[in-house]
Amino acid sequence: MSANLKYLSLGILVFQTTSLVLTMRYSRTLKEDGPRYLSSTAVVIAELLKIIACILLVYKDSKCSLRTLNRVLHDEILNKPMETLKLAIPSGIYTLQNNLLYVALSNLDAATYQVTYQLKILTTALFSVSMLSKKLGLYQWLSLVILMAGVTFVQWPSDSQIDSKELSAGSQFVGLMAVLIACFSSGFAGVYFEKILKETKQSVWIRNIQLGSFGSIFGLMGVYIYDGELVSKNGFFQGYNKLTWIVVVLQALGGLVIAAVIKYADNILKGFATSLSIILSTLISYFWLQDFVPTR
Ligand code: C5P
């Protein structure tokens, strides 16, 4: 059963990552009148959708009894503030990480950013070994290095991408620092969440409600700080269209699937699954969308 869930969750992660990348790319190239949606509000909506989905899953686990659901939520979340508070750490780190990636993308071109961000595959392995006492054999370390090299080559900027944008050395440095810190935060937050999931009894959905609650609070703070003025002028849902909702739902689904992958598989396999999705989106880009020609 659990082996099935492991491969099912990894398979869905490949599908989810691929569709999210392609939909986001499509939504960016789409020309529409009026203001663009604010990504800070999309993050909050995705967190809220995730919480609703997790409450429904806990409801299902409570044999569809509202009374049991109410009791579980009270007992496991409100009455265990110290357990709930543990999730503030990965949640705060993920929020910081999302902001760092924003800094990175403002200072680096997208390709360089993606290449350097793959270092998270190795930081994740290092944190898994040090925090979860996972043992990796020689072949597993070799696979990780080969995977990282492969992913880096796949995303290596082509000549046309390099000369499209001149970025100053100072800004490159800021961007690189932001990605490097994000690699460590990604590895640490993922492994910390895995440790909490595997070393305590609470269900993955309860843990995700706790993570999402802090995520929503931090996310709302982000909306206020970055886009407060725009929101008060044009509203929270400015620029939302059908595609925005698809992106938001896919993002929320991503949070659920990542949680399931971390529970039934682990963070290292998550790295392999997302890499598989790079191959899949490359194939779809080439054969179906015809907007990408692979180089040698
Ligand atoms: O780049 P990385 O793999 O670290 O990104 C993980 C993403 O998954 C983060 O944006 C984080 O907010 C999200 N996540 C989630 N729910 C979890 C674990 C991670 O939404 N339980």
Residues whose N, C-alpha, C, O or C-beta is under 5 A from the ligand:
A	BS01	C5P	Y94 S186 G255 I258 A259
